[in-house]
Amino acid sequence: MVTNTLQKTGVLVEMVQALYEAPAYHLILEGILILWIIRLLFSKTYKLQERSDLTIKEKEELIEEWQPEPLVSPVSKDHPALNYNIVSGPPSHNIVVNGKECVNFASFNFLGLLDNPRVKAAALASLKKYGVGTCGPRGFYGTFEIELPALLFRKDYRHHVVTLSYLSIMMWLT
């Protein structure tokens, strides 16, 4: 208890010594800042203004005179957002934009598989066999026969490359 009190007085003595050793401009600046903080804490944040209530007739006149400003300024017919490019034909290496043939840099069809007749036939066959729908849980939508090999190998080969290659072969065979 006594040592704790001595430590506190030692800290206080060190603070007083630092106060005497500090430069004058530093003490003046700190004093101004402390006074400014005190002023901010105790001053009003707003001033009350005199208010005059309008009569009902004046309110109705103001409402009738009021014209709202448009939310969006008028747009000219030459604006680029209104004149968009039309892409025609299937997305492949070359596409037709506004009747002009261009190189397609905006597609993931870098292998050109969308134009491959074998891929189109396989996609059409899988659509006819399985249909289309939203993804969801098997308990709700049921289990397709194409999912069964994945379920059989799931426990043993979950992270194994053989499973992935087997499933990809099964996809091509169906």
N, C-alpha and C positions, 0 to 999 in steps of 0.2 A: 504494500500500500504506500509506504514511504518512498520506495524507489520509483513508483509510478508517478507520484507527485513531483519528485525531483526531475524526472525525465520531461514532464510537461513544462516545468519552469525553465529547464535547459533549452527547450525548443523556443519558448517565449523570449529568452535572452538572445538567442541566435537571430530571431526575427527583428528584434529591436536593433541589433548590431547591423544587420543587412539594411535596415531603414536609414541608419546614419551613413552607411557607406555608399548608398545608391546616389547616382547623379541627380541634380536638381530637376533637370528637364523631365526625367523619368517620373519623379514624384509628382510633378505638376500635371503631367499627362494622365497619370493614374487618378489623381484627384478630380480632374475634369471628367474623366470617364465615369467615376463613381457618382458624381453629382448628376451627370446626364442620365444614368440608370435610375437614380432616385426620382428624378423629374418624370421619366417615362412611366415609372410604376405608379406615381400619385397623380398624374395629370389625366384629364378626361380624354377619351379617345374620339369623341365627337362633340360637335357644338349643336345645340338645339337651334333650329331656325324657326322664324315666325311662320305660321301656317295660316292660310286663309281658306276656309271651306267654300267650295263652289255651290251655287244654287242648282236646283234640279234643271232649270232652264239653261244655265250655262253649260252644265254637263251634257245635255242633249245636243246643244249647238256644237260643242267640241266633237261629239261622237259623229254627228252628221258631216262635219267638215273633214274628218279624218279619212285619208286615202292610204291604204297599205302600199308599201314598196314591193316590187316583185322580188321573189326569193332568188330567182336566177335571171341574170341579164339575158337579153335576146341573143340568140346564136345565129350566125350567118350560115347560109346553105353550103358555103365552101369550107366549113370547119372540118378538120381531118377526122374527128370522131364520128361525123355523120356520113362520111364517104369512106366506107370500109372496103377492103379487098375481098373479092369472091374467089374462093378456091374450088375448082371443079375437078372431078375425077377422084380415083382412089389415092390415098397417101402412099407414095412410093418414092423412089430416088428422084424422079422428076415430077413436078406437079404443074398444073395450069392455073395461073393467078391472073384474073381479069383477061383471059384469052391469051396470055403470054406464057410460054413454057419457061419454068425456072427450076433451079436445083433446090431440093428440099433439105434445109438444114434444121428444121423444126420438128423432126419426127424421130421416134425410136425404131423406125423400120430400117435400120442400117444394114440388115442382111437381105432386105428385099423379100421377106417371106410373105408379105400380104398379097403379092402377085403370084405366088407359087400355087399351081393348081392342086398339088397334093395336100398342101396345108388347108386350102379352101375346102377340099373334099372331106378331110378329117374333121374340120370344124363343123361343117354341115352335118356330118354323121353323128358327132357327139351332141349337137343341138337337137337332132331328131330323137336320139336315144334318151338323153337326160333332161332336155329342156333348159329353160333359163329361170332364174329366180334369185331371191336375195340370199345372202349367206346367213347361216344361223346354226343353232345347236342341233345335233343329230337327234336328240330326244324330241324335238319339236317338229323338224322337217323329215326325219327318218334317215336311214342309212342307205346310200347308193352302193351298188356292187363294186364300183371302182374304188370305194374307200376301204373295202375289206382287207386288201393286202397291207395297207398302211396300219390297220388295226392289229393284224396278226403279228407284224414285225415291230410294233411300237415299243414293247417292253424290252426286247432284247437288243434291237438295233436302232434305238432312237436317234443317236447322233452318228450313226455309221454311214459311210459313203455308199455302201452296197444298197441300202434301203432307198436312197435317193435315186440311184441308177435304175433299180428295179422298178420303182414307181414311174420313172420317166419312160422306160420301155413299155410298161403297161399302158401308159397314156397313148403311146404311138400305136399300140396294137389294137386298141379299142376304137 
